[in-house]
Amino acid sequence: MERYAYRMTKELAKAYDPKDVENKWYSFWEKENFFHADVASNKPPYCIVIPPPNVTGVLHMGHSLVNTLQDVLVRWKRMSGYEALWVPGTDHAGIATQTVVERHLIKTFGKRRKDFTREEFLKHVWEWKEKSQNQILNQLKRLGCSCDWSRLRFTMDAGSNAAVRTMFARLYNDGLIYRGDYLVNWDPVTQTALADDEVEYEERLSFLWTFKYPLKDQSGFIRIATTRPETMLGDTAIAVSPNDSRYAHLIGKLVTLPLSKRDIPIIADHHVDPAFGTGMVKVTPAHDPNDYQIGLNHNLPRINIMTPDGKVNENGGKFAGLSMEEAREAVVGEMNRLGFLEKKEPHVNRVGVSYRSKATIEPYMSKQWFVKMSDFAQKLRATVQEGKVKLIPAQWENTYFHWIDNLRDWCISRQLWWGHRIPIWYHRDNPEGMICYAEEGGPPEVRENPDQWVQDEDVLDTWFSSALWPFSTLGWPQNSAEMQRFYPNSTLITGHDILFFWVARMIMMGEYATGQAPFPETFLHGLIYGKSYWRDLPNGGGIQYVSDKERLEYDLGKTLPPDVYFRWEKMSKSKGNVIDPLEIIEEYGTDAMRMALCASATQAREIDLDRRRFEEFRNFANKLWNGARFVLMNLDGDLPLTSEEFSQGLDTSLLSLEDHWILSKLNHTVSEVNGKLAGYLFDQAALEAYDFFWKEFCSYYLEISKPQLFGKIGTAKERSNKQKLLVIVLCQAIRLIHPMAPFLTEELFQTLKERLANIQVNSKADPYTLECIKALQVPSCMVSNYPFVINEGDINEEIEETFDLLERMVYAIRNIRGEMKIQPGVATEVHIVANAAALKTIEANKNVISSLVKTSKVELHTEEPKLSFASTGVVDDIKILIPLPEELIAKEKVRLAKEAEKLEANIAKMRLQLSNEEFRKNAPAHLVEKQILQLQKLESELANLRKDEG
């Protein structure tokens, strides 16, 4: 009885409660410094830099997805023997953060940004940043992210500042950065220029107006069509196509603008489409990209008519002070009053919108800083074409190349206060006399004569500092130990929506700064979509989204009423289809959310995230818990398994078919999961692990093992062998699933480790036992070994096929019992008819069938036995018969009698019809033949029924 000393010191609770384990284990991992990467390690390096979340607020489900996927890879690689570094950090997010803070200040103090000095405003932003960043970091920890927090970075910390200044100065000195007057995308709300990538486009219903302008020589009028009549206040020419014979005689003449009385020339330019409108277009070089190019071709003056906040300036005359929308209405009204409006017709405009403020973008002449992209385009294309950077999925390559083929110079200056101040100083007496300086504190000339110099007021585009992230986080421009060890990074995980904003620019800057691409491959995951539900409003009044309460009910499966519709849409608060990750964690647990996200992360453009997925994986978490609990509980009892016994290893001579089968499936699953993770097939990796544990291990192997574990069959030695194998499979399964569900698996790992405390390595043990013992020697699951294929020879297709046959037979038996409406607790006889070879296999493994189905006996036959009230099923060439239990025979006789009565009535009716000479004479021959065949079929069914009754 001494062996009872090895009884479990800690019994798992009956149900898994995530709240009990999540905080405990994350604190443990942090305290033990398991997330830290040792730069001096001799392990192969693996490095990911986090796509830094903006310090604008809390994380959303998209952040949860990208960080779950990264954590899965980092944990997998760390367990696979790599020195894994995951660099955390946050992004200052210039426009976004400045806008959020300004709204906060308006709401709190009733003051706008410009009511403060620059220094005062920036103090408020830094306070916001600290609060928001702490919130974000806590959320990342709640998600289970195993980042090296000792290397936390921020895109405006001292290291990033040095990297940004160095990069700007290098580009400037190489002639790749320039400053000039240029037509930019202007956001009148945030009052800053935007790069082309930061502009979103949408179609809006508007109008195309046709106006007439008088020729100066009073010989008549010309007619132009425009979608932006307010910009006529800045017209400097009228243009026609040089190939348009209608207007060849007018080229060179002057036109008088009706509202400003200025005279402007009629010119010919290839940019003009003769088929648009009248074939004559007004040219406003300061407010249209095409017109700007025409202006350059013809040396036209550029008249800016707009203030930075989107109002008409003094060049607009009496229209000054109006917004551009108001000016449009006023200009059209005035032209109509003067008799110069000829036509107004509906027209769909493609309108640019700021990706941050959602303001309508205005083309605007402004002095800005630019990067010459033409110098980088060829290298950007070659890097992907030559496979130096692999885009996954490969479908994104065409999109990437299309972007490169349409590159314009990158506008990198922003008229903001929050961001990296451009490291350029101007001499007050000579603004063209400028100094670019990379070192902190500014150039010596400025320090010596600060009153004579002024630094550029603008800041750099947020994406400029983000483009340096893969190497600035590792210490660049210094050749740090981290740079030498972990650059290039190993991979990048991000959403496909920032392929151009970020990925392409990181490739560009990485190769320029270091001569190497920043990573060899990048996985571009889909964007998360949620279900939007709405009702149509009466009389075409639009739609109304349902309440949050209703949405939750529909999300969880409630049937939609006829007046409610749904579609998958990008998550948006206004559409009510946002799923809050913290809410999901509270309700379902972190591991359930992580596994649901992994299982949803296909390589498609969109990820339709169904809330029921979280419920599904909460159920899986419970199954994992209960399966482990069953194994651990059954290591005890009258014959408990001791650590010493386990270390002796498996007796391979005692392994049964199901034992060989579970080892084959285990090795197969381990191989598949490793392969899927290597290929960024997160959904398939999650489902492989899910299916193995739920279906193969719990639904089959554990059930088959119960008779031996409960002492109903087999010897004590066989029971011990079964216990050992259960431990081996559980130990591998826990570690296999750990990267996707770290908290639950850590709890189970520690419990198993405690149960087999003080276990010693026995070099004579089998490879599976040795691997398990070594895995349990370390202090945590997350630093244990990730499962690998221990013996490829154990992946046995023949055994899997044999077990598959038994599985299908069990499935058929369950189906027959279901059709016979036999309750699960009622035992039945099972008769199996097959050839001698098949019967030999079945005879050797009858325990599989009797373990998985409630049977009173299983009998094998080469000839079909005569049985009353038996139902049959067929699996390949094997016939399965199940006689009805005695207590159900009386009910079956009643049912058969009723069925026979029904058949007899139908047969009598058909016989009567067929005995009618008129019917046979007048009915089509094929119909008579059909009735005869139907009668024969019914007679056969009745004969079989009588046979069953007998």
N, C-alpha and C positions, 0 to 999 in steps of 0.2 A: 504493500500500500504506500510505500515510500514515494512512488512515482506521482502521486497526487500533488507533490510539492511544485510541480510544473504547471499547475492549473493557471489559467490566465489571471494576471494580477489586475487587469482592467477589462471589463466586459463592455463591449460597444452598446450604446443605447439602442432601443428598438427602432427608433426613427432617426434619420439624419437631420440635424439642425445646423445649417450653415453658420448662423450667428455664433454658435459655440466654438467654432474652429478658426474662422477667417482671421480675426484680429490676433488671435494667439499665435498662429503660425507665421503671419507676416512679420510680427514683432520679433519672433525667433530668428527668422532668416536675416533680418536687418542686424540684430544684435550679434549674430555669428559672422557677419560680414561676408555672407555667401554671394552677394551680388558684385563684389569687388573683383575687378580684373587685374591680375598681376602682370605688369609690363615685363618683368624679368623671367616670367614662366617659360619653360621650354616646350609647352604644349603648342600646337598649331593655333594661330590667331583666328578669331572670328569677331567681326565688329559690325554693328548697326548703329547709325545715329538716328535718334527719334525725329520724325517730322515734328518740329516744335509747335505745340498748340499756341494759339494767340492768347495773350493775357487780357482778353476782353470779357471773360466770364467763365461759365462752367463748361465742362466737356459734354458733348452730345454723342449719339449712338455711332456716328462716323468715327469719332475719336476712339470709342470703345472697340470698334472693329479693327482699325489699323494697329492699335496698341496690343490688342489680343493676338493678332497674327504675328507681330514682331516678338512678343513674349514667348509664343509657342516656338518660334525658330531659335531664339536665344536659349531657352531652357533645353530644347532638344540638343543643340550644339554643345552646350555646357555639359550635359550628361553624356554626350558622345565623345568627350575627351578634348574639347577645344577650350582655349582660354577666351571665354566669351565676354566681350565688352559691349554693353548697350548704353550709349551716351544719352542721358536725359537733358532736356532743356525746354525753354519757352521762347516764343517770338514776340518782339515788341510790337509788331503789326501796326505800323505807322498810322495810316488813315483810320483803320478800324478802331484802334485804341483811343486815338485823339477824339474821334467822333463820340465814342461811348462816354469818355470822361467829360467832354464838353456838355453832353446831355445831362450827365450827373450833376455838373456844376450849375446848370440852368435850373434843374429841379431843386437842388439843395440851397443854392445861394441867389438864384435869379440872375446870375451873371454868365456872360459868354466868354469865350477864350480871350478875346481882345480887350476885355475889361480887366485882364490881369497883365502883368509884365510876363515876358517869356519865362523868366526864372520862376516866378510864382506859379504859373500854369504848369510848368514841368515838375515842380514839387508835388502838385496834386496828382500828376500822372504817375510819378514814381510811387506815391502812396497807394494808388490804385493797383499798380503793377505788383507790389509786394503782397497785397491782400488777395488779388486774383491768382497770382502764381502759387501761393500757399494752398489755395482751394484746389487748384488744378493738380498739384503734386499729391495732395491727400486723395484725390479721386483716382489718380494713376496707381497709388498704393492700394486703394480699395479694390481696384481691378486686378491686383496681383502682379503688377509690372516689376520685373526683376532688374531694374536699371541700377547702374553703378552711381548711387546718389552722391558719392564723394567727387564725382566729375560733373556735377550739375552745371549747365551753362545757360546763358541768356544772350540773345542776339545783340544786346547793347552793353554787355559786361566789358571789363577792361580788355580781356583777350580778344573779343570780337571787335572792339573799337580799333585795336592795333591792326588786326587783320584787314578791316575795311579801309583804313587809311593807307595801309601798304598797297593793297590791291588798286585803289583809286590812283595813287601816285604812279604805280607801275604802268597802268593803262594810259594815264595822262602822258607820261614821259615817252611811251612808245607810240604816241599819236593816235591812240585808239579811243580816246575820250575827247570830245570837243564841245564847245558852247556856241550856240547860235540862235538867231530868230527862226522860229519854226512853227508850223501849224501843228498844234498838239490837241489831244483829246482833253477837253477841259471840263472838270466837275464844278459847276457853279455853287454847289452846296458846301463841299469841303474846300473849294477854291484852290484846287491843285490840278496839275497835269496828271494824266494817267497813261500808262503804256497801252499799246494796242491790245495786249492780252487781258487787260483789266476792264475792257469794255464788253458788255454783253449786248446782244441785239434781240430786238423783238419787233414784230410787225404791228403797226398801228394804222387804223383807218383814218385817213385825212383827205386832203383835196389836192388837185392839180389846178392851179390858176393860170389863165392865159391873159396877159396884159399887152397893150400896145404902147410903144414909145415913139415919139415924133422924131423924124429925121431933122437934123439941124437946118438943112437947106430947104425945109418945108415942102419937100417933094412927096411926102407921104409918111406912112408909119411902118414900123417893123413890129412883129408879134413874137413874144417869147412866152414859154411855159415854165413855171417853177413850182416847187413844193414848199419853198421857203421865201415868201414874198418880203418878210421883214428884212432880209439881207440885201434887198435892192438899195438900201441906204448906203451900202459900201461897195456897190458895183463900180468896176473900173473899165469894163469892156463888154461888148456883145460878141459872141463867137459863133461861127458857122463851120461846117465841115468844108475843107478845100475841094471835096469831090461833089459837093451839092450845087448843081448848076442853077438851082432856083435863086441862089443868093450871090452868085459870083459877081454880079454887077454892083453889089452893095459893099463889097470888101473895101475898106479904106475910108468909107464915109463916117460921119459922126452922128451920134444919137444924143438927144437931150433927155436927161433923166427928169421925169415929171415932178418928183418931190424935192429934189435937191438942186435942180436946174444946172447940174454939171453936164459937160459934154464929154462923151466917151466914144472910143473908136469901135468900128466893126472889124473884127479880125478873123482869120481862118486858122483852125487848129484841128489836128487829127483826133484830139480827145472827144470831139463833138460827135454824138450819134444822130445822124440825119432823121432817124425814125422816131426819136423821142420828141413829143410835143409838136412844136412847129418846125423843129430843125434848127432853131436859133435859141441860144442859151445866154443868160446873163452870167457874167464872170465876177465873182466876189473872192479874190485871192486870199483875203484875210479870214474867210469863214467857210471854206470848202476845200477838201483835199485835192480834188481834180482841178478846181479853179486855181489853187495854189500853184500846181504844176504848170498850168497854162500861163499864169502870171510870170513864172520863172522863164518860160519859153519866149515870152514877148516883152519882158522887162516892164510889166505893169506895176503901177503903184499898189500898195496894200493899205487899205483903209480899215482900221479896226473900229467897229461900232459897238463893242460890248465891254462892260466893266467886269472885273473878276467875279462879282457876285451875280452875273447873268442878267444885268440890266443894260438898256441902251445908253451909250455915253454921249458926250457932247457932239460927236460926229453925226449923231442921228437927228440933229436939229430939234424941232418941236416934239419929237418922239422920245427925247432923252428922259431917262428915269423910269420908263416902262420896262416891265419884264419882257423877255423875248416873245413869250406867248401873247402878252397884251399888245406888243408892237405889231405882231402879225395881224391881229384883228384890226388894229388902228390903221395900218398901212393899206390893207385891203379896202377898208371903209373909205379912206381918203382917195384912193385910186378910182374907186367906184363913183365917188362924188364928182371927181374931175372928168369922168367919162372914159377912163383908160382901162377899166376892167371889162374884158370881153366874154370870159367863160370861166365857170367853176365846176369841176367834175370830180366825183369820188376817186380816190387813189390810195393804195396801200403803201405806206412808207416803212422802210427798214430803219428803225431808230436805235441809236446807241444809248446804252444806259450804264451808269456807274455800277460796278459790281459790289460796291460798298454802300453808297448813299442812295442808290437807285435813281439819282437825278438824271435828267436827260443830258447827254453829253453835247457840248457845243464845240465845234472846231474853233480854235482860238490862237491868234498869233502871240507868241510869248518867247522870251529868252530862256532857254533850257539847256541842260547838260545831256549829252547823248553818248552811247557807246556805238562805235561803228561795227555793225553786225556783219557787214559784207566780208570783213576780214576773218570771221569765225565760221561762216556758213559751210564752207567746204569741209572743214575739220569736223563740224557737228554731224554732217551727213556721213562722212567716212567712218567715224567712230562706231556708228550703229551698223552701217553696211558691212564693215570688216569684222563685226562681231566683238569689238572691244567692250561694248556695252550691249547686253541682250535685253530687249524689251519683252516682258512676259505679261500677257499673251502677245504673240507676234503680230496679231492684227493691228496693234497700235503703231507699227512701223510706218505704214502708209500715211497715217495721220501726222506722225512726226515729220516725215519727209515733206508733206504738203506744207506744213508750217515753215520749214526751212526754205522751201522754194518761194515763199511769200514774205520773207523777212524784211522788216524795215528797221532802221536804227532804233535802238532801245533808249527811250526817254527815261533817264534815271533820276532826274531832280523832281522834288515834290515841294510844294509851297506849304509846308507844315512846320510845326515846332518840335514835334515828337519824332525822333529818329536820329540817324547819324548825320551830323552837320557836315556839309561838303567841305573838305580840307583845302579850300582855296581862299586866299586873302587878296583883297584889292587895295591899291593905293588910293587914298581919298582924292588926291590931286590928279590922278591918272588911272581911271577905272580899268583901262586896258592893261595896265601894269599889274599883273597878277602873279602870285606865288602859290605853287602846289607843294605841300609839305606833309610828310607822313608821320613824323614823330609827335609824341604827345606834348602839348604845351605850345604848339605853333612854331613857325620859323624864327630864327634869331632876329631878323629884321623887325618882326612884329613885337617880339619881347623887348627889344631895345627902344622902339618908337611906337608904342601901342596906339597913340593918338593919330598916327598917320595911316593906319591900316584898319580895314574892316573885313571880317570873315563873311563869306557868302551866307545869306540868310536861309537858304533852302537846305533841305535834308535829302538824303538818298532814298530811292525806292526801297521799300522793305525787302523786296526780292533780291536786292544787291547783296545785303548781308546774308540772307538765307542761301544764296548761291555758293557762299564760302563755307557753309555749315559742315560738310564732310571732313574738311581739314582744319578749319578754324577751331573746331571743338577739340582737336588733337594737339593744338599748340602752335600751328602755323601763324605767323611766318618763321617762327623758330623751328629748327630741326630737332624737335623734342623726341624723347624716347617713345612717346605714344605715336608720333608721326611715323617713326621708323618701324614701329611694331604693327600698327593697326591701319595704316594707309597704304593702298586704297582700302576702303571699307569692303566688307564681304558682299553686301547686298543693300538694296533700299526697298522699303515697302511704303507705298503711298497710293492715294486715289488717282485715277486716270485724269481727273479734272485739272490737276496741276502739272501735267506733263510738260507744258510750255512754261508756265509761271516759274516752275522750280526745277524739274528734272533736267530739262535741256540746258538751263543756265548753270546748274551744278556741273554738268559735263563740260560746258564751255570754260568755266572758271577753273575747274579742277585741272584740265589739260593745260590751260594757260599758265597756271601758278606752279604746277608740279611736274608737268610733262606726262602725267598719267590720268586716265579716266578715274573718277572718284569711286566707282564700284563696277564690277564686271556684269552685273545684271540687276534689273529692277522689276519688281512685281507690282503691276498697276491694277489694284482691286476695283471692283465695281462700286457704284454709289448706292447708298441704302435708300430704298423707297418704302413708303408705308401706305396703308390703305386709307383712302379718303372716301368718306360717305357723305352724301348730300341729298337734298330734296329740291326738285324744281319749283321755283316760285310761280304763282299764277300769272297769267297774261304776259308770259315771256319776260318776267321780272328778274331773270337770272337764277342763281342757285343759292341754297342756304346749307352750310355744313352742319352736320348733326352735333349734338352736345357731346362732351367728353364721356359722360356716363353711357350714352347710347353707343358711342364708338367702341368703348371697352366691351360692351355686351356683344356687339357684332364681331369684334376681333376674336372673342373667345368662342365663337361658333353659333350665336343666336341667328335664326333665320331672318333674312332681310324682308321687311314688309314690301308690298308692291311699289310704294312711292319712294323707296330709298334705293339709291344707286351707289356703286363704288368703282374706283379705279386705283391702280398703283401710281403714286406720284412721289416726287422727291419730297422728303420730309420738310414740313413748314408749319409754323405755329398757326398761321392764318387758315390753313386747311385742316387743322386739328388732327394731323396724322403723325405727330411726333411721339416717339417712344423714349421716355426718359431712362437712361441706363441706371441711375441710382434707384429709381422706382422698381426697376426689374430686379436689381440686386437685392433690395429689401424683400421683395415678394418671392423670388425664386432662388436666390443665392448667386454668388459670383460665378461659381463653376458652371452652373446651368446656363448662365448667360454666355460665358466664354465658349462653351461647347456648341451652343445654338448658333453663335456668330461664326465659328469655324465651319460648322455643317452647312451654313448658308453662303459661305464665301466661294461661290463658283467663279469661273473666270469670265463671266458675262459682264456686260457694261452696267447692268442694274442688278441689285440684290433686293428681291421682294421679301421683306422681313415680316413674317407672320408671327404675331404674338404667341400663337399656339406652339411655336417652335420652343419657346422658353419652358412651357409646361412639359413638353415632350422630354426635354433634357433634365428638368427637375426630376421627372420619373426615372430617367436613366441614373441620375445621381443616387436616388433611393435604391435602385436596383444594384448599383455598385456597392453601396453601403451594406445592403442586406445580404448580397452574395458573399462579401468579405466576412460579415458577421457569422454567416452560416459556417463558413470554412473554419474560422477561429474557434467557434463554439464546439465544433466537431473534432478539434485537436485534443479535446479533453474527454471526460467521461471515465468509464471503468479502466480504459487502456489509453491514457493520455500519451501524446507524442512528445518526447523530451528533446531538448536541444542536442544532446549527445546522440540520440537515436537518429535525428534528422541528419546530422553531420556524416553519418555512415553512408548516406546516399541511397539511391533507388536500387532495388533488385530488378534489373531489366528482364530477368527471366519470368517475373510475375506480371509483366505488363499485358493487359488485355487489349482487345480491338479498340475499345473506347479510349484507352490510355494512349495507344499509338496514334489514334485519330486526333486526340486533343493536342498532342505534341506536334503533329503535322500541321494542324490548323494554327497553333500558336506560332510556329516558325514561319508559316506562310503569312500570317497577319503581321508579324514583326517586319518581315521583308517588305510587305506592301505599304505599311505605314511609313517606314523609313523612306521608301521610294516616292511616295506621294508627297511627303514633306519636302523632299529634295526638289520636287517639281512644282512646288507652290500649289499643290492640289489639296488645299486645306479641307475642303468639304469631303473629299473622298477619304482622306486620312481619318477624319473624325468618324465617318460612317463605318470604316473598316474596324476601328477600335470598338465602336458601339455594337456592331453586329457580333463581333467575336465574344465580347463579354456577356451581352444579353442572350444571344441566341445559342452560340456554341457552348459557352462555359456554363451559364446559369440554366438555360432551358433544357439543355441536353446533358452535359457532362455531370453537373451537380445532381440532377435527378437520377441519372444512371448510377451514381456513386452511393446514393442513400442506403440501399439495402446492405451494402458492405459496411458503411459507416455505422449503421444502426445494429450491426451484428446479425442480420437476418440471413446472410450468405457469406461464404468465404471464411478464411482462417484469420487469426490475429495478425499474422505476418502480412497477409494480403491487405488487411485493413490499414496497417501501418504504412504499407507502400502507397496505398491510395491517399492517405493523409499527406505524405511527403509530396506526392505529385500535385495535390491541391495547393499546397503551400508554394510550390515552384511556379505553377500557373498564375496564382494570385499575385505573387511577388513580381512576376514579369508584367502582368496586366496593369497593376498599379503604376509601375514606372512607365509603361507604354502610354498610359493616359495622362500622366502627370503634366506634360507641357500644356495640355488643353484644360485640365481641371486640377490645378496645383494644390488647392486647399484640402479638398476631400482626400486626395491621394496621399498627401503628407500625413494626415491623421491616420489613415489606414497603414501606411508604411511604419509609422512610429509604433502603432499598436502591434503589428506583426514583429517588429524589431524587439519590442518589450517581451512578447510571448516567447521568442526564441533567444532570450538574453544569454550572454556569455557563450554563444555558439562559437566553436573553433573550426578553422579550416582543416579539412581532411583531404590531403592530396590524392587519396585513393578513391574518393567519391566520384560519381559520374559528373560529366560537365554541367548538367543542369543544376545539380545540387551545389557544386562549387561556385557557379555563377551567382546563385541566389545568396549563398553565405557571404561572398565578397560584397555583394550589393548591400547587405544588411550591416556591414562593418562600419559604414560611414554614418555621420550624425544626422543626415537629412536625405530625403528622397531627391531633392533638387540637385544634390551633388553626388548622387549615386550614378551607376552606369545605366545608360539607356539600353534597352533590350536590343540584342542583335541575333542573327540566325546562328544558333549554337551548333547545329548539325544539319547541313543541307540534306543529308541522307534521310533525315526524319521527315522531310516533306515528301510524303508517300501518296502518290495519286491513286494507287490501287486500294490502299486502306481508305482514302477519302471517298472513292467510288463505292466501296463496300458499305461504308457508313451512310453514304448518301442513299443507297438502296434501302437500308433499314429506316432512315428518316422518312423516305417517301412511303414506306409501308406503314409506319406509325401515323403519318398524315392521312393515309387512306383509311386506316382503322378508325381514327378519330372522326373522319367525315361520315363513315358508315354509321357509327354510333350516334352522331348528330342527326343524321337523316332518320334514324330509328327512334329518335327522341329519348335515348337512354341517358339518364343522369350521370354526371361524372363519377359519383360515388358507387355506382352499380357495376359489379364485376361481370364480365362476359367471357364466354369461350371464344377463342380465335382459332380458326382452321385455315391452314396455309397449304395450297396445292402448287407444287412446282416440280422441276426436274431434280434428279439426284444431286447434281453439283450445287444448285442453288440451295437445296434443303440442307446440305452439309454446312454451308456458310451460315444459314439461319439458325440451325441447331446449335452451332458454336456460340451464337450471340443472342439466344432467346432472351437473356436477361435484359438486353437493351429494350426490347419490345415490352416486356412485363414491367420494366421500371418506368416507362413513359406512358403506359396505358393501363387502366384498371382491368386486369384479366383474372379469370378463375383458372384457366389453363390455356396453353398454346400447343396445338397439335399440328403435326406436319404430315402431309399426304402426297403420294405420287399420283393418286387417282382421286377425283372429287367425291367426297362422302355424301351419303343421302341424309340431308338435314331438313327438319321442318322449320318453317318460319325463319329462314336465314336470308340475310342481305349480303350482297357480294360487292367486291371491288377488284380492280385489276391494276397491278403495277408491273410494267414490262410484261414478262410471260408468267408472272406469279398471280394466282387467284387467291383472294382472301374472302373467307366466309365467316359471318358472325351470326350464330343462332340467337334468336330472341330469348332472353331469360324467362324462366317459367312464370314469374309473376307478371310478365307483360304479354304472355301468349294469349290469355283470354281477351285482353284489349285488342290484340292484333287480329284475332278471329272475327271479332265484331267489325273491325275496320275492313278486313278482306271480304266479309259477307256483303257489306254495303257497296264495296267496289265491284263485286261480282254482279250484284243486282243492277248496278248502273250500266255495266257492260252488257248484260243480257238485254236490257231495255233498248240500248243503242243497236245491238245486233238484230233484234226483232224488227226494229224500225227499218233498218237497211234491207233486211231480207224481204220485207213487205214491198218496199220500193222496187227492188230488183225483180220481184215476181210479177210486177205490173207490166203487161205486154205493151201498153201505150207508152210507158216511160222508155222501155228499151227501143221502141220503134222511133220515137220522136227526139229523144235526147241524142246529142253528139256522141259519136263512138268513144272519143277520148274521155268523156265524162262518165259513161257507163263503165269503162275500164277502170277509171279511178275509183268508183264506188265499189267495184268488185274487190280491188286491192285493199281498200279501207276495211271492207267486211272481213277479209282474210286476216288482216292485222288484228282486228278486235277479237276474232275467234281464237287467234293464237294467244293473245294476252289473257283471255278467259281461261284457256287450257292451262297456261302457266300458273294462273291464280288458283285454279282447282287443285293443281299439283302441290302448291304451297299449303293449301288448306288441308290436304291429305297428310 
